[in-house]
Amino acid sequence: MKAVLTNCLNATKLSTNLTYCMLNDEIQHLIKQQLIVCWEEVTGETDLHDFAGREPSWDEIEELSQRIFDEQFLGVDFKYLQELPNAEHDMKWENQLLFNQDVVLYALLALALNMLWA
């Protein structure tokens, strides 16, 4: 998460009128960093170059992406989390899942808008 914070907009830019492109670039950077964090949590690895150096097959990549989606975006226990009493409710994890889902929706919306304006 430190890498995300060091690349965010600095205070001088925040005092000006931000354009869509400036905001979108920063949000896209945040999304990429979040995807890397999700990948690290699922695989336990910390270096994408090592993973790429192993030259995984397309089937392995698809399987891993499905696993990341299931665990970090869909949340196999998401409905169960919402039904728990407040004392047992893991709101941090639920909010992380919701954030990850919103990230995907934003990325799709931004892609559609960028394709429309291209």
Secondary structure as the mmCIF struct_conf table of DSSP 4:
data_model
#
loop_
_struct_conf.conf_type_id
_struct_conf.id
_struct_conf.beg_label_comp_id
_struct_conf.beg_label_asym_id
_struct_conf.beg_label_seq_id
_struct_conf.end_label_comp_id
_struct_conf.end_label_asym_id
_struct_conf.end_label_seq_id
HELX_RH_AL_P HELX_RH_AL_P1 LYS A 2 THR A 6
TURN_TY1_P TURN_TY1_P1 ASN A 7 ASN A 7
BEND BEND1 CYS A 8 CYS A 8
HELX_LH_PP_P HELX_LH_PP_P1 LEU A 9 ASN A 10
HELX_RH_AL_P HELX_RH_AL_P2 ALA A 11 LEU A 14
TURN_TY1_P TURN_TY1_P2 SER A 15 SER A 15
BEND BEND2 THR A 16 THR A 16
HELX_RH_AL_P HELX_RH_AL_P3 TYR A 20 THR A 43
HELX_RH_AL_P HELX_RH_AL_P4 LEU A 48 GLY A 53
TURN_TY1_P TURN_TY1_P3 ARG A 54 ARG A 54
HELX_RH_AL_P HELX_RH_AL_P5 TRP A 58 ILE A 68
HELX_RH_PI_P HELX_RH_PI_P1 PHE A 69 LEU A 74
TURN_TY1_P TURN_TY1_P4 VAL A 76 ASP A 77
HELX_RH_AL_P HELX_RH_AL_P6 PHE A 78 GLU A 83
BEND BEND3 LEU A 84 LEU A 84
TURN_TY1_P TURN_TY1_P5 ASN A 86 GLU A 88
HELX_RH_AL_P HELX_RH_AL_P7 MET A 91 TRP A 117
#
